[in-house]
Amino acid sequence: MRVLLDECLPKDFAREIPGHAVKTVPQAGWASVKNGKLLRLIADSGKFEAFLTVDKNLPRQQKIQDLPFAVVVLLAKSNRLDDVVPFAPELLRRLPSFQPGRVYILSRPAATAP
C-alpha cells in the first residue's frame, strides 16, 4: 500500500512499515501545507492509499468520506518516535483492510511485559 506520513509524524516511522511504499509530506513536496489543502493535494495526486497522522482533530475538521484514500489517526501520547512505534504492529495488521474515504483511529496498544 502507498502510505503518506503527516508532517507531525517522525520520518523514521516509515521504517516501521515494511512492505509498503511510505513517503513523508515533505518528501511529497507538500511541507507546511495546511490540512484542508493537503488532503486535496493528496486526493488529486492519486499517489496514496492511506494518510497517517497523530492529529486527532483532523476527522472533525475535514470532510473525509469523499477522499480516495483512508485517513489513519494514531492516538499516541506524543508524536515522538518512541510513542508512535508501538502502533506499528496494529497498523501493519490492519493496513490492507483500510478503505478510501474512511477514518481509522488506532488507540495505544496495551503494553507488553518484557
N, CA, C and O atoms as CSV, one atom per row, in Angstrom:
chain,resi,resn,atom,element,x,y,z
A,1,MET,N,N,0.846,-1.180,0.000
A,1,MET,CA,C,0.000,0.000,0.000
A,1,MET,C,C,0.890,1.242,0.000
A,1,MET,O,O,1.975,1.241,0.581
A,2,ARG,N,N,0.424,2.281,-0.648
A,2,ARG,CA,C,1.157,3.550,-0.699
A,2,ARG,C,C,0.659,4.442,0.442
A,2,ARG,O,O,-0.513,4.816,0.497
A,3,VAL,N,N,1.578,4.767,1.344
A,3,VAL,CA,C,1.243,5.452,2.593
A,3,VAL,C,C,1.967,6.794,2.661
A,3,VAL,O,O,3.142,6.897,2.309
A,4,LEU,N,N,1.245,7.823,3.120
A,4,LEU,CA,C,1.834,9.145,3.328
A,4,LEU,C,C,1.817,9.453,4.814
A,4,LEU,O,O,0.773,9.362,5.461
A,5,LEU,N,N,2.977,9.820,5.360
A,5,LEU,CA,C,3.082,10.219,6.769
A,5,LEU,C,C,2.923,11.727,6.877
A,5,LEU,O,O,3.589,12.487,6.174
A,6,ASP,N,N,2.050,12.143,7.750
A,6,ASP,CA,C,1.855,13.565,8.011
A,6,ASP,C,C,3.149,14.168,8.542
A,6,ASP,O,O,3.995,13.467,9.097
A,7,GLU,N,N,3.288,15.465,8.365
A,7,GLU,CA,C,4.475,16.187,8.826
A,7,GLU,C,C,4.689,16.058,10.329
A,7,GLU,O,O,5.817,16.142,10.814
A,8,CYS,N,N,3.600,15.855,11.059
A,8,CYS,CA,C,3.705,15.771,12.515
A,8,CYS,C,C,4.264,14.425,12.979
A,8,CYS,O,O,4.575,14.268,14.160
A,9,LEU,N,N,4.397,13.468,12.088
A,9,LEU,CA,C,4.984,12.168,12.444
A,9,LEU,C,C,6.472,12.162,12.119
A,9,LEU,O,O,6.893,12.767,11.133
A,10,PRO,N,N,7.272,11.481,12.942
A,10,PRO,CA,C,8.708,11.405,12.632
A,10,PRO,C,C,8.950,10.599,11.355
A,10,PRO,O,O,8.344,9.547,11.151
A,11,LYS,N,N,9.828,11.095,10.514
A,11,LYS,CA,C,10.104,10.423,9.231
A,11,LYS,C,C,10.629,9.009,9.424
A,11,LYS,O,O,10.428,8.149,8.567
A,12,ASP,N,N,11.298,8.764,10.540
A,12,ASP,CA,C,11.833,7.431,10.810
A,12,ASP,C,C,10.739,6.398,11.085
A,12,ASP,O,O,11.021,5.200,11.105
A,13,PHE,N,N,9.522,6.831,11.293
A,13,PHE,CA,C,8.420,5.887,11.480
A,13,PHE,C,C,8.196,5.070,10.208
A,13,PHE,O,O,7.642,3.972,10.267
A,14,ALA,N,N,8.616,5.590,9.079
A,14,ALA,CA,C,8.471,4.864,7.803
A,14,ALA,C,C,9.152,3.501,7.865
A,14,ALA,O,O,8.683,2.549,7.242
A,15,ARG,N,N,10.249,3.395,8.606
A,15,ARG,CA,C,10.966,2.112,8.731
A,15,ARG,C,C,10.133,1.059,9.446
A,15,ARG,O,O,10.393,-0.137,9.315
A,16,GLU,N,N,9.144,1.497,10.192
A,16,GLU,CA,C,8.291,0.585,10.955
A,16,GLU,C,C,7.147,0.023,10.116
A,16,GLU,O,O,6.328,-0.753,10.609
A,17,ILE,N,N,7.097,0.420,8.851
A,17,ILE,CA,C,6.008,-0.017,7.973
A,17,ILE,C,C,6.600,-0.729,6.749
A,17,ILE,O,O,6.391,-0.294,5.617
A,18,PRO,N,N,7.339,-1.826,6.977
A,18,PRO,CA,C,7.978,-2.518,5.859
A,18,PRO,C,C,6.936,-3.149,4.923
A,18,PRO,O,O,5.830,-3.493,5.338
A,19,GLY,N,N,7.318,-3.287,3.676
A,19,GLY,CA,C,6.424,-3.901,2.702
A,19,GLY,C,C,5.434,-2.934,2.089
A,19,GLY,O,O,4.581,-3.333,1.297
A,20,HIS,N,N,5.541,-1.666,2.448
A,20,HIS,CA,C,4.649,-0.639,1.914
A,20,HIS,C,C,5.502,0.520,1.399
A,20,HIS,O,O,6.603,0.760,1.896
A,21,ALA,N,N,4.989,1.228,0.409
A,21,ALA,CA,C,5.685,2.399,-0.134
A,21,ALA,C,C,5.306,3.597,0.732
A,21,ALA,O,O,4.182,4.092,0.656
A,22,VAL,N,N,6.236,4.056,1.547
A,22,VAL,CA,C,5.946,5.122,2.516
A,22,VAL,C,C,6.747,6.374,2.172
A,22,VAL,O,O,7.957,6.318,1.951
A,23,LYS,N,N,6.040,7.507,2.133
A,23,LYS,CA,C,6.671,8.816,1.942
A,23,LYS,C,C,6.167,9.748,3.033
A,23,LYS,O,O,5.117,9.522,3.634
A,24,THR,N,N,6.935,10.797,3.272
A,24,THR,CA,C,6.503,11.835,4.199
A,24,THR,C,C,5.923,12.994,3.392
A,24,THR,O,O,6.170,13.116,2.192
A,25,VAL,N,N,5.158,13.833,4.062
A,25,VAL,CA,C,4.597,15.014,3.401
A,25,VAL,C,C,5.714,15.856,2.764
A,25,VAL,O,O,5.566,16.257,1.609
A,26,PRO,N,N,6.835,16.145,3.469
A,26,PRO,CA,C,7.898,16.910,2.813
A,26,PRO,C,C,8.499,16.189,1.595
A,26,PRO,O,O,8.827,16.834,0.599
A,27,GLN,N,N,8.644,14.867,1.667
A,27,GLN,CA,C,9.163,14.127,0.512
A,27,GLN,C,C,8.225,14.226,-0.686
A,27,GLN,O,O,8.666,14.161,-1.833
A,28,ALA,N,N,6.935,14.384,-0.419
A,28,ALA,CA,C,5.956,14.532,-1.494
A,28,ALA,C,C,5.928,15.956,-2.035
A,28,ALA,O,O,5.254,16.233,-3.027
A,29,GLY,N,N,6.672,16.873,-1.376
A,29,GLY,CA,C,6.726,18.256,-1.834
A,29,GLY,C,C,5.654,19.151,-1.249
A,29,GLY,O,O,5.386,20.226,-1.785
A,30,TRP,N,N,5.031,18.720,-0.149
A,30,TRP,CA,C,3.923,19.475,0.426
A,30,TRP,C,C,4.202,19.963,1.839
A,30,TRP,O,O,3.272,20.081,2.638
A,31,ALA,N,N,5.446,20.247,2.166
A,31,ALA,CA,C,5.791,20.724,3.505
A,31,ALA,C,C,5.034,22.013,3.818
A,31,ALA,O,O,4.868,22.876,2.956
A,32,SER,N,N,4.586,22.126,5.046
A,32,SER,CA,C,3.906,23.318,5.576
A,32,SER,C,C,2.544,23.602,4.958
A,32,SER,O,O,1.998,24.686,5.166
A,33,VAL,N,N,1.982,22.668,4.210
A,33,VAL,CA,C,0.650,22.855,3.635
A,33,VAL,C,C,-0.388,22.511,4.708
A,33,VAL,O,O,-0.262,21.493,5.389
A,34,LYS,N,N,-1.399,23.346,4.858
A,34,LYS,CA,C,-2.432,23.144,5.874
A,34,LYS,C,C,-3.332,21.956,5.510
A,34,LYS,O,O,-3.431,21.568,4.346
A,35,ASN,N,N,-3.985,21.390,6.532
A,35,ASN,CA,C,-4.739,20.151,6.384
A,35,ASN,C,C,-5.724,20.095,5.217
A,35,ASN,O,O,-5.685,19.150,4.429
A,36,GLY,N,N,-6.600,21.084,5.091
A,36,GLY,CA,C,-7.604,21.052,4.025
A,36,GLY,C,C,-6.975,20.990,2.646
A,36,GLY,O,O,-7.345,20.156,1.820
A,37,LYS,N,N,-6.027,21.876,2.404
A,37,LYS,CA,C,-5.339,21.888,1.112
A,37,LYS,C,C,-4.509,20.618,0.933
A,37,LYS,O,O,-4.442,20.070,-0.167
A,38,LEU,N,N,-3.877,20.152,2.010
A,38,LEU,CA,C,-3.063,18.939,1.930
A,38,LEU,C,C,-3.912,17.744,1.514
A,38,LEU,O,O,-3.505,16.963,0.654
A,39,LEU,N,N,-5.081,17.597,2.114
A,39,LEU,CA,C,-5.952,16.471,1.749
A,39,LEU,C,C,-6.371,16.549,0.295
A,39,LEU,O,O,-6.467,15.519,-0.372
A,40,ARG,N,N,-6.624,17.753,-0.214
A,40,ARG,CA,C,-6.966,17.904,-1.643
A,40,ARG,C,C,-5.784,17.540,-2.532
A,40,ARG,O,O,-5.953,16.886,-3.561
A,41,LEU,N,N,-4.582,17.966,-2.132
A,41,LEU,CA,C,-3.389,17.619,-2.915
A,41,LEU,C,C,-3.166,16.109,-2.953
A,41,LEU,O,O,-2.839,15.548,-3.999
A,42,ILE,N,N,-3.345,15.463,-1.816
A,42,ILE,CA,C,-3.184,14.005,-1.758
A,42,ILE,C,C,-4.206,13.347,-2.682
A,42,ILE,O,O,-3.876,12.449,-3.458
A,43,ALA,N,N,-5.440,13.804,-2.585
A,43,ALA,CA,C,-6.512,13.236,-3.414
A,43,ALA,C,C,-6.224,13.448,-4.898
A,43,ALA,O,O,-6.343,12.516,-5.693
A,44,ASP,N,N,-5.849,14.660,-5.269
A,44,ASP,CA,C,-5.596,14.978,-6.678
A,44,ASP,C,C,-4.388,14.232,-7.234
A,44,ASP,O,O,-4.327,13.953,-8.432
A,45,SER,N,N,-3.433,13.911,-6.377
A,45,SER,CA,C,-2.222,13.229,-6.843
A,45,SER,C,C,-2.504,11.784,-7.228
A,45,SER,O,O,-1.879,11.248,-8.143
A,46,GLY,N,N,-3.451,11.149,-6.524
A,46,GLY,CA,C,-3.749,9.741,-6.770
A,46,GLY,C,C,-2.614,8.810,-6.406
A,46,GLY,O,O,-2.608,7.650,-6.818
A,47,LYS,N,N,-1.646,9.305,-5.635
A,47,LYS,CA,C,-0.437,8.530,-5.341
A,47,LYS,C,C,-0.484,7.764,-4.024
A,47,LYS,O,O,0.409,6.960,-3.755
A,48,PHE,N,N,-1.511,7.995,-3.189
A,48,PHE,CA,C,-1.513,7.393,-1.863
A,48,PHE,C,C,-2.848,6.733,-1.556
A,48,PHE,O,O,-3.904,7.179,-2.004
A,49,GLU,N,N,-2.771,5.659,-0.779
A,49,GLU,CA,C,-3.970,4.927,-0.383
A,49,GLU,C,C,-4.285,5.113,1.098
A,49,GLU,O,O,-5.382,4.788,1.552
A,50,ALA,N,N,-3.314,5.638,1.849
A,50,ALA,CA,C,-3.537,5.897,3.273
A,50,ALA,C,C,-2.696,7.095,3.705
A,50,ALA,O,O,-1.568,7.288,3.249
A,51,PHE,N,N,-3.279,7.894,4.597
A,51,PHE,CA,C,-2.612,9.065,5.173
A,51,PHE,C,C,-2.590,8.866,6.678
A,51,PHE,O,O,-3.639,8.727,7.307
A,52,LEU,N,N,-1.384,8.854,7.261
A,52,LEU,CA,C,-1.214,8.637,8.701
A,52,LEU,C,C,-0.912,9.956,9.390
A,52,LEU,O,O,-0.113,10.759,8.910
A,53,THR,N,N,-1.569,10.165,10.530
A,53,THR,CA,C,-1.379,11.390,11.298
A,53,THR,C,C,-1.581,11.110,12.789
A,53,THR,O,O,-2.122,10.069,13.159
A,54,VAL,N,N,-1.153,12.022,13.624
A,54,VAL,CA,C,-1.491,11.982,15.047
A,54,VAL,C,C,-2.451,13.129,15.382
A,54,VAL,O,O,-2.748,13.371,16.552
A,55,ASP,N,N,-2.928,13.825,14.369
A,55,ASP,CA,C,-3.844,14.950,14.546
A,55,ASP,C,C,-5.257,14.414,14.763
A,55,ASP,O,O,-5.987,14.152,13.807
A,56,LYS,N,N,-5.633,14.255,16.038
A,56,LYS,CA,C,-6.932,13.660,16.345
A,56,LYS,C,C,-8.100,14.562,15.975
A,56,LYS,O,O,-9.239,14.096,15.924
A,57,ASN,N,N,-7.849,15.837,15.718
A,57,ASN,CA,C,-8.909,16.763,15.323
A,57,ASN,C,C,-9.204,16.715,13.825
A,57,ASN,O,O,-10.266,17.165,13.395
A,58,LEU,N,N,-8.304,16.190,13.042
A,58,LEU,CA,C,-8.454,16.196,11.584
A,58,LEU,C,C,-9.794,15.627,11.115
A,58,LEU,O,O,-10.435,16.249,10.268
A,59,PRO,N,N,-10.251,14.472,11.622
A,59,PRO,CA,C,-11.527,13.938,11.126
A,59,PRO,C,C,-12.723,14.840,11.409
A,59,PRO,O,O,-13.691,14.836,10.649
A,60,ARG,N,N,-12.670,15.615,12.496
A,60,ARG,CA,C,-13.773,16.532,12.808
A,60,ARG,C,C,-13.690,17.817,11.984
A,60,ARG,O,O,-14.709,18.461,11.736
A,61,GLN,N,N,-12.497,18.186,11.564
A,61,GLN,CA,C,-12.306,19.452,10.866
A,61,GLN,C,C,-12.394,19.331,9.353
A,61,GLN,O,O,-12.584,20.331,8.660
A,62,GLN,N,N,-12.257,18.118,8.835
A,62,GLN,CA,C,-12.203,17.936,7.381
A,62,GLN,C,C,-13.228,16.901,6.934
A,62,GLN,O,O,-13.595,16.001,7.689
A,63,LYS,N,N,-13.682,17.047,5.694
A,63,LYS,CA,C,-14.614,16.085,5.105
A,63,LYS,C,C,-13.781,14.932,4.548
A,63,LYS,O,O,-13.010,15.115,3.606
A,64,ILE,N,N,-13.938,13.761,5.124
A,64,ILE,CA,C,-13.108,12.609,4.786
A,64,ILE,C,C,-13.817,11.651,3.817
A,64,ILE,O,O,-13.162,11.023,2.986
A,65,GLN,N,N,-15.141,11.536,3.917
A,65,GLN,CA,C,-15.850,10.472,3.218
A,65,GLN,C,C,-15.701,10.477,1.697
A,65,GLN,O,O,-15.897,9.436,1.070
A,66,ASP,N,N,-15.367,11.591,1.094
A,66,ASP,CA,C,-15.216,11.623,-0.365
A,66,ASP,C,C,-13.763,11.465,-0.819
A,66,ASP,O,O,-13.478,11.512,-2.016
A,67,LEU,N,N,-12.868,11.281,0.109
A,67,LEU,CA,C,-11.449,11.177,-0.253
A,67,LEU,C,C,-11.126,9.793,-0.826
A,67,LEU,O,O,-11.686,8.792,-0.380
A,68,PRO,N,N,-10.227,9.735,-1.807
A,68,PRO,CA,C,-9.863,8.457,-2.417
A,68,PRO,C,C,-8.768,7.703,-1.661
A,68,PRO,O,O,-8.063,6.880,-2.244
A,69,PHE,N,N,-8.630,7.980,-0.380
A,69,PHE,CA,C,-7.646,7.306,0.459
A,69,PHE,C,C,-8.194,7.252,1.889
A,69,PHE,O,O,-9.097,8.009,2.246
A,70,ALA,N,N,-7.639,6.354,2.696
A,70,ALA,CA,C,-8.025,6.237,4.099
A,70,ALA,C,C,-7.210,7.206,4.942
A,70,ALA,O,O,-6.065,7.518,4.615
A,71,VAL,N,N,-7.806,7.677,6.024
A,71,VAL,CA,C,-7.111,8.516,6.990
A,71,VAL,C,C,-6.966,7.694,8.267
A,71,VAL,O,O,-7.947,7.174,8.799
A,72,VAL,N,N,-5.734,7.585,8.749
A,72,VAL,CA,C,-5.440,6.795,9.940
A,72,VAL,C,C,-4.884,7.730,11.010
A,72,VAL,O,O,-3.867,8.393,10.804
A,73,VAL,N,N,-5.561,7.773,12.148
A,73,VAL,CA,C,-5.148,8.622,13.260
A,73,VAL,C,C,-4.566,7.729,14.354
A,73,VAL,O,O,-5.233,6.828,14.862
A,74,LEU,N,N,-3.317,7.999,14.700
A,74,LEU,CA,C,-2.671,7.285,15.794
A,74,LEU,C,C,-2.881,8.105,17.065
A,74,LEU,O,O,-2.404,9.236,17.157
A,75,LEU,N,N,-3.584,7.549,18.035
A,75,LEU,CA,C,-3.826,8.260,19.292
A,75,LEU,C,C,-2.644,8.048,20.225
A,75,LEU,O,O,-2.760,7.387,21.257
A,76,ALA,N,N,-1.523,8.610,19.851
A,76,ALA,CA,C,-0.280,8.469,20.605
A,76,ALA,C,C,-0.183,9.551,21.680
A,76,ALA,O,O,-0.800,10.611,21.578
A,77,LYS,N,N,0.597,9.259,22.694
A,77,LYS,CA,C,0.854,10.211,23.787
A,77,LYS,C,C,1.498,11.483,23.239
A,77,LYS,O,O,1.193,12.588,23.688
A,78,SER,N,N,2.394,11.315,22.260
A,78,SER,CA,C,3.036,12.448,21.586
A,78,SER,C,C,3.399,11.985,20.184
A,78,SER,O,O,3.112,10.850,19.804
A,79,ASN,N,N,4.025,12.858,19.425
A,79,ASN,CA,C,4.451,12.476,18.076
A,79,ASN,C,C,5.906,12.017,18.045
A,79,ASN,O,O,6.488,11.875,16.969
A,80,ARG,N,N,6.497,11.786,19.214
A,80,ARG,CA,C,7.870,11.269,19.274
A,80,ARG,C,C,7.899,9.839,18.763
A,80,ARG,O,O,6.926,9.099,18.912
A,81,LEU,N,N,9.012,9.452,18.161
A,81,LEU,CA,C,9.149,8.115,17.591
A,81,LEU,C,C,8.846,7.034,18.619
A,81,LEU,O,O,8.149,6.068,18.311
A,82,ASP,N,N,9.360,7.185,19.832
A,82,ASP,CA,C,9.117,6.187,20.880
A,82,ASP,C,C,7.633,6.003,21.193
A,82,ASP,O,O,7.214,4.923,21.610
A,83,ASP,N,N,6.849,7.046,20.995
A,83,ASP,CA,C,5.420,6.970,21.284
A,83,ASP,C,C,4.594,6.446,20.118
A,83,ASP,O,O,3.481,5.965,20.331
A,84,VAL,N,N,5.101,6.524,18.899
A,84,VAL,CA,C,4.328,6.038,17.751
A,84,VAL,C,C,4.734,4.636,17.301
A,84,VAL,O,O,3.929,3.925,16.698
A,85,VAL,N,N,5.965,4.233,17.586
A,85,VAL,CA,C,6.428,2.897,17.175
A,85,VAL,C,C,5.522,1.776,17.700
A,85,VAL,O,O,5.283,0.815,16.968
A,86,PRO,N,N,5.005,1.855,18.942
A,86,PRO,CA,C,4.133,0.771,19.411
A,86,PRO,C,C,2.873,0.553,18.563
A,86,PRO,O,O,2.232,-0.491,18.675
A,87,PHE,N,N,2.516,1.521,17.724
A,87,PHE,CA,C,1.346,1.381,16.865
A,87,PHE,C,C,1.637,0.557,15.606
A,87,PHE,O,O,0.708,0.119,14.927
A,88,ALA,N,N,2.900,0.347,15.296
A,88,ALA,CA,C,3.279,-0.304,14.045
A,88,ALA,C,C,2.681,-1.698,13.861
A,88,ALA,O,O,2.158,-1.978,12.782
A,89,PRO,N,N,2.732,-2.591,14.860
A,89,PRO,CA,C,2.165,-3.928,14.629
A,89,PRO,C,C,0.674,-3.894,14.268
A,89,PRO,O,O,0.244,-4.576,13.338
A,90,GLU,N,N,-0.108,-3.103,15.001
A,90,GLU,CA,C,-1.544,-2.980,14.715
A,90,GLU,C,C,-1.758,-2.340,13.350
A,90,GLU,O,O,-2.621,-2.778,12.588
A,91,LEU,N,N,-0.993,-1.324,13.040
A,91,LEU,CA,C,-1.091,-0.664,11.739
A,91,LEU,C,C,-0.803,-1.654,10.618
A,91,LEU,O,O,-1.560,-1.733,9.650
A,92,LEU,N,N,0.271,-2.399,10.740
A,92,LEU,CA,C,0.633,-3.379,9.711
A,92,LEU,C,C,-0.439,-4.449,9.554
A,92,LEU,O,O,-0.721,-4.889,8.439
A,93,ARG,N,N,-1.025,-4.861,10.642
A,93,ARG,CA,C,-2.068,-5.884,10.592
A,93,ARG,C,C,-3.324,-5.367,9.887
A,93,ARG,O,O,-3.950,-6.091,9.112
A,94,ARG,N,N,-3.688,-4.115,10.161
A,94,ARG,CA,C,-4.955,-3.576,9.650
A,94,ARG,C,C,-4.846,-2.836,8.322
A,94,ARG,O,O,-5.845,-2.693,7.616
A,95,LEU,N,N,-3.669,-2.370,7.975
A,95,LEU,CA,C,-3.485,-1.540,6.776
A,95,LEU,C,C,-4.128,-2.121,5.517
A,95,LEU,O,O,-4.781,-1.377,4.785
A,96,PRO,N,N,-3.975,-3.404,5.233
A,96,PRO,CA,C,-4.573,-3.943,3.998
A,96,PRO,C,C,-6.100,-3.846,3.941
A,96,PRO,O,O,-6.680,-3.897,2.857
A,97,SER,N,N,-6.747,-3.707,5.088
A,97,SER,CA,C,-8.215,-3.657,5.097
A,97,SER,C,C,-8.771,-2.237,5.061
A,97,SER,O,O,-9.986,-2.061,4.965
A,98,PHE,N,N,-7.915,-1.225,5.136
A,98,PHE,CA,C,-8.385,0.161,5.164
A,98,PHE,C,C,-9.003,0.547,3.820
A,98,PHE,O,O,-8.474,0.229,2.755
A,99,GLN,N,N,-10.140,1.242,3.905
A,99,GLN,CA,C,-10.902,1.630,2.723
A,99,GLN,C,C,-10.853,3.147,2.508
A,99,GLN,O,O,-10.807,3.910,3.473
A,100,PRO,N,N,-10.862,3.580,1.247
A,100,PRO,CA,C,-10.869,5.019,0.945
A,100,PRO,C,C,-12.083,5.704,1.563
A,100,PRO,O,O,-13.160,5.118,1.674
A,101,GLY,N,N,-11.882,6.962,1.963
A,101,GLY,CA,C,-12.980,7.756,2.492
A,101,GLY,C,C,-13.394,7.406,3.909
A,101,GLY,O,O,-14.441,7.849,4.382
A,102,ARG,N,N,-12.583,6.617,4.585
A,102,ARG,CA,C,-12.878,6.217,5.960
A,102,ARG,C,C,-11.772,6.698,6.879
A,102,ARG,O,O,-10.628,6.878,6.462
A,103,VAL,N,N,-12.137,6.906,8.149
A,103,VAL,CA,C,-11.174,7.280,9.178
A,103,VAL,C,C,-11.000,6.080,10.094
A,103,VAL,O,O,-11.974,5.462,10.522
A,104,TYR,N,N,-9.757,5.762,10.387
A,104,TYR,CA,C,-9.432,4.666,11.292
A,104,TYR,C,C,-8.642,5.246,12.462
A,104,TYR,O,O,-7.611,5.891,12.267
A,105,ILE,N,N,-9.129,5.014,13.667
A,105,ILE,CA,C,-8.486,5.514,14.869
A,105,ILE,C,C,-7.787,4.337,15.540
A,105,ILE,O,O,-8.430,3.352,15.902
A,106,LEU,N,N,-6.476,4.440,15.704
A,106,LEU,CA,C,-5.731,3.397,16.392
A,106,LEU,C,C,-5.378,3.906,17.780
A,106,LEU,O,O,-4.653,4.890,17.921
A,107,SER,N,N,-5.889,3.238,18.796
A,107,SER,CA,C,-5.585,3.587,20.180
A,107,SER,C,C,-4.263,2.947,20.566
A,107,SER,O,O,-3.808,1.992,19.938
A,108,ARG,N,N,-3.672,3.479,21.587
A,108,ARG,CA,C,-2.380,2.944,22.046
A,108,ARG,C,C,-2.550,1.476,22.429
A,108,ARG,O,O,-3.436,1.129,23.209
A,109,PRO,N,N,-1.695,0.622,21.876
A,109,PRO,CA,C,-1.780,-0.791,22.219
A,109,PRO,C,C,-1.402,-1.032,23.677
A,109,PRO,O,O,-0.659,-0.255,24.276
A,110,ALA,N,N,-1.915,-2.101,24.224
A,110,ALA,CA,C,-1.594,-2.442,25.613
A,110,ALA,C,C,-0.099,-2.753,25.718
A,110,ALA,O,O,0.480,-3.386,24.835
A,111,ALA,N,N,0.496,-2.308,26.783
A,111,ALA,CA,C,1.924,-2.566,26.999
A,111,ALA,C,C,2.132,-4.051,27.265
A,111,ALA,O,O,1.330,-4.704,27.933
A,112,THR,N,N,3.213,-4.555,26.731
A,112,THR,CA,C,3.544,-5.963,26.960
A,112,THR,C,C,4.703,-6.030,27.951
A,112,THR,O,O,5.610,-5.199,27.929
A,113,ALA,N,N,4.652,-7.014,28.800
A,113,ALA,CA,C,5.718,-7.179,29.795
A,113,ALA,C,C,6.992,-7.672,29.110
A,113,ALA,O,O,6.920,-8.486,28.190
A,114,PRO,N,N,8.159,-7.188,29.549
A,114,PRO,CA,C,9.401,-7.632,28.927
A,114,PRO,C,C,9.714,-9.086,29.233
A,114,PRO,O,O,10.733,-9.607,28.778
